[in-house]
Amino acid sequence: MKLGNLNTSRLAIGLAVFVGLFAAFTSDALGQVNAATWDKPETVQRQAKPKRQPHPTPKPTVRPKVQRAPLLTVRYRVLIKRADGTVGESSMASRFHTGDQLRLAVTANQEGYLYVIYQKENQDGLVMFPDSRVNDGGNYVSKNREFILPPVDCPLPDPNGCWYTVSDDPAKEFFIIVFSRDQILDLPNTPGGAEAVKSALANGVLKKEVIDSYITSARLQDYKIYSPRAAGSSSRYAVWVTNVNRSDNEEIIVRVPLNKGT
């Protein structure tokens, strides 16, 4: 993507999770949820997975076999920069066109590790989060804190000055959101990548093979999409995605395709 001027066309973004939901969805496809779902504790079976590390503070602990915690949930929404410079939200059902400008905003329902990757289909991904200018460069995030992410090519010290400008490139484009209870060691946990992942990550690039491995693992999960209006959200267009698999609730992986129009 490149930075550029705003076109007056509408933009939107559709949702696909790695269980194969790639078609455009309507309000009838969205589950109903009450406001307690975001915070409601459930009994989840903890799973020991390779390349995972619990948060080190206050001190390293043995992962419990069973834990009472909310089901992992992420909320995302798309912001549009209008022709007059004002900012609003996009409709998930509309399409966007060359020149439209957008930003992705992501919120988690509990503390954990957040990763966001931009990827063109069948290519390596570019790391959006963690970013040295956001959350002090860390990817351990707190509950209910929304992160509005700059594009991967943002050259400014203040990331709020950058927007994604939709290009006429016909290639499919995706944002990949990963939220995990534990740190995932083969994903970037610091801007530029930690020592443990330098073989897969260089200069903000995450190898396609690593991304593909998470696509495969996520297909075993059970995700549910929720309507924010039904939950009393202040956002008109934000979407919640929850991992409802209580026997494997270690992470949630969401792929958000850019819904390009003509």
N, C-alpha and C positions, 0 to 999 in steps of 0.2 A: 504494500500500500504506500501511497505518497500523500504528503500534505498539499492542500490546494484550496480553491474557493468553493463555497457552498452552492450547490444547485438547489432549486426550490422543490425538486421532487421529494416525495416522502421516502423514508427509509424504514426498514424493519429488520427484525432478526427472528428466525424461527428456531425452534428447539429440536435437537435430536439427542437422545441418550444412546449409549452404546449397546442397548438391547435391540436396536434396529428401528427405532421410531424416527424416521426421516421425513415422513410426509407432513405437510402443513396441517395444523390442528385448529379446531374451532372450540368455542366455549363448551360444547357438548362433550368434548374429549377430556376436559379438565375435571379432576376430582373435586369434590366439595370437602372443605376442611374447616374446622372451627378454630378460633383464635388460639386455643390451648395447644394445638399440634406442634407449633414451633418450639415450645418449651416443655412439653409433657414428657416426664421420665418414663422410659420403658426398660424392660429387662432384656439386655442384649448379651449374647454369648461372644466373648472376646476371642479373637483368632490370632495366633502367632503366625506372622507371615514373614517371608524372607525380605531382607533389605529394609527392615523397619526398626525404628528406635524411639522409645517413649520420650516425652519431654523431660529434660534433665532436672527441672526444678519443681518443687523444693528439693527433691532428691530422687535419684533413680529408684524405681520400684519394680517389683515383679508384676507383670501384667495380670490382672485378675481374670479368673475364668468366666465370671459373670459380673456384669456391672449395670447399675441403674443410671441411665442417661437418656437424653432425647435422641431419637433417631437422627442420623446425620442428614442435614438439610442445607441446601444453598438456595439463595434467592438471587436472581439476576434481572437486570433491566437495561434498556438501551436508551441513551440520551441523544437527542438531536440538537444540533446547532442550526437555528433558523437563519433565514436570509438577513433579518434585522439584528442578528447577534444574540438574541435571546435563546434560552435553552429550555427544551421540553422533553417529554418522553415519546418514544415511538410506539406505534401500534404493532403488536406481534403479527397481525394478519396482513399487514401491507408489505409492499416490496420497496427496495431502495435502488437508486440509480446512480450512474456515474456522476461524481461531484458531490453527492450527499456526504455529510459529515456526522460522525457518531462517536460515542464512547461507551464502553461496557462498564457497568457497575455491579459489583458482586458483594454479597453479605452472607456470612455463615451464622448458624443458629447456636453455636457453642465454640469454645476455644479449640483450636486445632491448627493443622498445617494446610495452607492454601497454595495452590500452584495454578497458574494460568498460562497457556501456550497458544500462540497463533500459528496456524498451519494451513498451507495450501495442500489440496488433495495429493497424496502420494509423494509428498516432499518432507524434508526435515522441518521441525517446528522452530519457532522463534519464541524465546522466553519473554513473557510480559510481566509476570509476577513470580518471584520477588523482583523488585526494582529498587535501586539504591535511593531513589527520591521518594519512595512511598513506604510508610510504616517503618521508618528508620532502616530500610533495607532488609528487614526480616520478613519471613513468611509464616511465623507463628502468630495467628490472629486471635483477637478477642471476639466474644459474642456480640452480635448486633452492630458491628462496625462495618459500614459500607466503604468499599474501596472503589473509587472511580479511576480506571486504569488508562494511562496514556498509551498511544501506539508504540510499537517496538522501535520505530524510526524517529521518535521524538528527540530533537536535538537540544531542547531547552532545559535549563536547570530547574524551572518550575514546570512540572508535567501538566499542570492545569491549562497551559497555553497550547496544548496539542490535541488535535482531533484526528480520527481516522477519516480519510477521504476515499470514497469508493472509486475504484478505477474501472476501466472497461475490460480488464483482464477476464476472459471467460472461465478461468480455472475456479473450481469450487474452493471456498475459503471457510475456515472454522476457527472458533475459539474453543479451547478445551479447558474445562475447569475441573480440577481435582481437589477434593477436600478430605483430609485424613485425620484420624485420631492420633496417629503416630507420624513421626517424621519418616519420609520415604527417601531412602538413601541414594537411589538411582535417578531421582529427580532433583532439580536445582533447588537448594535450600538457602543459598546466598546469591546476590547478583553476580553473574559471571560463573557461578558453579563452584561447588566444594570439591576438595581433592578427590573424594570418593567417586565423583561422576565426571571427572575431566576427560576420561576416555570417550564419554558419550556426549559431552557438552563442551563446546568451544566457542568463544565469542558470542554467547547468547543463543547458540543453535543446539537444539535437542534432536538427536538422531531419530529418524523415522522408525527404526526398529524398536526403540524404547517406547515410543508412542503406541506402536502396534501391539506391544505386549500388554499395555493397559486396556486397549480396545478389547483384546481377547479376554482378559480377566473380568472386565465389566459386563460382558455378555452373560455371565453367570449370576448377575445381580438382579434384583427386583426393584425397579424405580417407579415412583408415582409422581405425576405432575398435578399441581394444585392451582386453583384459581385464587389469586390474591384478594379479589373483591369478596369472595365468599368468606375469607378469613378476616375481613375488616381492615385490610391493608390500606395505607394512605396512597399507595401507588396504583395508578389505573392499569398499568401494563406489566408490572413485574411478574415473574413466574417463579414458583417454588418447585424444587425437585427434591424428593426425599428417597433415601434408601430404606425401604420398608422390610428388608431382610434382617430379622432380629438374630439369626444364627451367623450372619457374616455382615457386620455393620462397621467395618474398619475404615471404609472410604466410600466416597461417592464420586462418580466420574460423569461429567456431562459434556456433550459436544454441541456447540451452538453454531449452526451454519448461517452464513450471510445469505439472506433471501433476495437474490438479485433479480431485477426486472429488466424489461426492455424499454 
